[in-house]
Amino acid sequence: MLRTAVVGATGAVGRELLALLTRPGMPPIRLSPVASARSAGVDIGARIGLDAQIEPVRALNDVDFATMDLVFFAAGAEVSRQVAEKAAAAGCLVIDNSSAFRAREGVPLTVPQVNPESLRHRPESNIIANPNCSTIQLVRALHPIHRLATLRRVFVSTYQAASGGGLRGLAELADDSRSVLDGRADLAPGRFGPPLAFDLVPQIGLLDDHGAAHEERKLRSEPRKIMGLPDLRVDATAVRVPVFHCHSEAVHVDLERPVSAAEAEDALAATDGIRLYRSGDDPACPSPRTVEESGADRALVHVGRVRVDESQPGSLAMWVVADNLWVGAAYNAVDIMRTALDHGWLG
Ligand SMILES: NC(=O)c1ccc[n+]([C@@H]2O[C@H](COP(=O)([O-])OP(=O)(O)OC[C@H]3O[C@@H](n4cnc5c(N)ncnc54)[C@H](OP(=O)(O)O)[C@@H]3O)[C@@H](O)[C@H]2O)c1
């Protein structure tokens, strides 16, 4: 039995982790859901309609990490900073969904489809970082393009769903949308800064001294570490949009050599985990709604609108959509767990 805790089990990512870890085909797991003291005793399995029976939620302070083999953290960077290293020191393998350790030397930042070599050895830190949700779908789409013609520069504009702001973000968008439709215009600032309903918020996270938002800084730095390209230039604009699930990205790249759209499409179509949409397909292009409704395709990165600008040799553009809670979080974390199991790191 793999003794596994999910810290943040009542949240948007934690719930998806529980659902994935209790699916048929998983190794035998003794699953311990963990959250804040507010949620202690909650039957989270019943609340989210899991078939499998799991223990009631435990408060984080009541967990003895020496009794765990594996711990997923999905409770925010502050909780990870305070507790994840203690779990790692107690011998657990930690897979952390927050930004707390992503840039740290000795902590692999892993997307198994892109840099499986980062998990050649069990890290001495005992911590593996799951990248930012927008980064994961970006690097999974860029990887085959880089192998085809070598990236020189990346420009990405994101269209990020409310679920990226957790359960509170989802509730706020739903409540505010109802209020607007009911004719009430007195919306208060909230999870996204300004109200998101029927608007766009072109700033995700705090701005630095140069005007870049926290989300944009992650989109710049994380692909460099994951793709092993320390000098890769990534320009990002991150925008929150009033969509409940699935992040979209308009991606433009400069390449070392010109490629045709057909060449790029063939490279993408041949890549595991990518669903390519060509112009004659139905739908001809992925959107948050078509991806959300695609069920089993939640684990895929959906790419369409692949095109080149004939006036700029070496340019390529594409539209990339993925489920931020799966591709961008829980599924990637579980893929990391599978790699750790394959390597025999977890008994
Ligand atoms: N949402 C996404 O698309 C996404 C994607 C990639 C990564 N992430 C990262 O994943 C993490 C979780 O995000 P989320 O969207 O799932 O957030 P969320 O819906 O707000 O859930 C937060 C979870 O953390 C728990 N928590 C909060 N404070 C805690 C404390 N002091 N001790 C123990 N548990 C505590 C909450 O428990 P209670 O219910 O008891 O309050 C809840 O289970 C964040 O680091 C986020 O950046 C999110």
Ligand as a Chemical Component Dictionary entry (heavy atoms), coordinates in Angstrom:
data_LIG
# 
_chem_comp.id                   LIG 
_chem_comp.type                 NON-POLYMER 
_chem_comp.pdbx_formal_charge   0 
_chem_comp.three_letter_code    LIG 
# 
loop_
_chem_comp_atom.comp_id 
_chem_comp_atom.atom_id 
_chem_comp_atom.alt_atom_id 
_chem_comp_atom.type_symbol 
_chem_comp_atom.charge 
_chem_comp_atom.model_Cartn_x 
_chem_comp_atom.model_Cartn_y 
_chem_comp_atom.model_Cartn_z 
_chem_comp_atom.pdbx_ordinal 
LIG N1  N1  N 0  -6.253  25.985 -9.898  1  
LIG C1  C1  C 0  -5.347  25.707 -10.819 2  
LIG O1  O1  O 0  -5.610  25.707 -12.044 3  
LIG C2  C2  C 0  -3.939  25.368 -10.416 4  
LIG C3  C3  C 0  -3.097  24.857 -11.381 5  
LIG C4  C4  C 0  -1.785  24.561 -11.042 6  
LIG C5  C5  C 0  -1.362  24.756 -9.751  7  
LIG N2  N2  N 1  -2.205  25.263 -8.834  8  
LIG C6  C6  C 0  -1.698  25.440 -7.482  9  
LIG O2  O2  O 0  -2.282  24.441 -6.647  10 
LIG C7  C7  C 0  -2.469  24.970 -5.324  11 
LIG C8  C8  C 0  -3.930  24.826 -4.927  12 
LIG O3  O3  O 0  -4.721  25.585 -5.808  13 
LIG P1  P1  P 0  -6.304  25.412 -5.887  14 
LIG O4  O4  O 0  -6.697  26.142 -7.104  15 
LIG O5  O5  O -1 -6.691  23.998 -5.716  16 
LIG O6  O6  O 0  -6.770  26.250 -4.587  17 
LIG P2  P2  P 0  -8.131  26.167 -3.727  18 
LIG O7  O7  O 0  -9.264  25.662 -4.544  19 
LIG O8  O8  O 0  -8.253  27.501 -3.098  20 
LIG O9  O9  O 0  -7.819  25.088 -2.602  21 
LIG C9  C9  C 0  -6.916  25.354 -1.561  22 
LIG C10 C10 C 0  -6.746  24.119 -0.696  23 
LIG O10 O10 O 0  -5.722  24.379 0.259   24 
LIG C11 C11 C 0  -6.224  24.119 1.558   25 
LIG N3  N3  N 0  -5.600  25.021 2.519   26 
LIG C12 C12 C 0  -5.614  26.355 2.547   27 
LIG N4  N4  N 0  -4.939  26.829 3.631   28 
LIG C13 C13 C 0  -4.495  25.737 4.286   29 
LIG C14 C14 C 0  -3.752  25.545 5.480   30 
LIG N5  N5  N 0  -3.304  26.574 6.201   31 
LIG N6  N6  N 0  -3.478  24.271 5.876   32 
LIG C15 C15 C 0  -3.918  23.225 5.158   33 
LIG N7  N7  N 0  -4.636  23.339 4.018   34 
LIG C16 C16 C 0  -4.917  24.585 3.590   35 
LIG C17 C17 C 0  -7.717  24.363 1.465   36 
LIG O11 O11 O 0  -8.349  23.691 2.528   37 
LIG P3  P3  P 0  -9.742  24.218 3.177   38 
LIG O12 O12 O 0  -10.814 23.761 2.235   39 
LIG O13 O13 O 0  -9.784  23.513 4.482   40 
LIG O14 O14 O 0  -9.639  25.700 3.278   41 
LIG C18 C18 C 0  -7.991  23.730 0.105   42 
LIG O15 O15 O 0  -8.031  22.316 0.229   43 
LIG C19 C19 C 0  -1.951  26.413 -5.372  44 
LIG O16 O16 O 0  -0.597  26.437 -4.980  45 
LIG C20 C20 C 0  -2.065  26.762 -6.841  46 
LIG O17 O17 O 0  -1.160  27.770 -7.235  47 
LIG C21 C21 C 0  -3.497  25.563 -9.105  48 
# 
loop_
_chem_comp_bond.comp_id 
_chem_comp_bond.atom_id_1 
_chem_comp_bond.atom_id_2 
_chem_comp_bond.value_order 
_chem_comp_bond.pdbx_ordinal 
LIG N1  C1  SING 1  
LIG C1  O1  DOUB 2  
LIG C1  C2  SING 3  
LIG C2  C3  SING 4  
LIG C2  C21 DOUB 5  
LIG C3  C4  DOUB 6  
LIG C4  C5  SING 7  
LIG C5  N2  DOUB 8  
LIG N2  C6  SING 9  
LIG N2  C21 SING 10 
LIG C6  O2  SING 11 
LIG C6  C20 SING 12 
LIG O2  C7  SING 13 
LIG C7  C8  SING 14 
LIG C7  C19 SING 15 
LIG C8  O3  SING 16 
LIG O3  P1  SING 17 
LIG P1  O4  DOUB 18 
LIG P1  O5  SING 19 
LIG P1  O6  SING 20 
LIG O6  P2  SING 21 
LIG P2  O7  DOUB 22 
LIG P2  O8  SING 23 
LIG P2  O9  SING 24 
LIG O9  C9  SING 25 
LIG C9  C10 SING 26 
LIG C10 O10 SING 27 
LIG C10 C18 SING 28 
LIG O10 C11 SING 29 
LIG C11 N3  SING 30 
LIG C11 C17 SING 31 
LIG N3  C12 SING 32 
LIG N3  C16 SING 33 
LIG C12 N4  DOUB 34 
LIG N4  C13 SING 35 
LIG C13 C14 SING 36 
LIG C13 C16 DOUB 37 
LIG C14 N5  SING 38 
LIG C14 N6  DOUB 39 
LIG N6  C15 SING 40 
LIG C15 N7  DOUB 41 
LIG N7  C16 SING 42 
LIG C17 O11 SING 43 
LIG C17 C18 SING 44 
LIG O11 P3  SING 45 
LIG P3  O12 DOUB 46 
LIG P3  O13 SING 47 
LIG P3  O14 SING 48 
LIG C18 O15 SING 49 
LIG C19 O16 SING 50 
LIG C19 C20 SING 51 
LIG C20 O17 SING 52 
# 
